[in-house]
C-alpha cells in the first residue's frame, strides 16, 4: 500500500517539476514575463528553483520504493 502512494506522489512531483521547468524556460527564452508585476529575473529564479526542488522530491519518492 505504501509503494502505491510513493509512486503516485513521485510521478506527480516529477510531472509538475518538468512542466514548470519547460514552461519557465520557454517564457524566459521568448523574453516574456514569468509572472506579471514581478521582476523577470526574480520570478524566473523562483520558478526554476521550485521546479528543480519538485523534480528532486519526485526522484526521492521514486527511489524510496
Secondary structure, 3 states (H helix, E strand, C coil): CHHHHHHHHHHHHHHHHHHHHHHHHHHHHHCCCCCCCCCHHHHHHHHHHHHHHHHHHHHHHHHCC
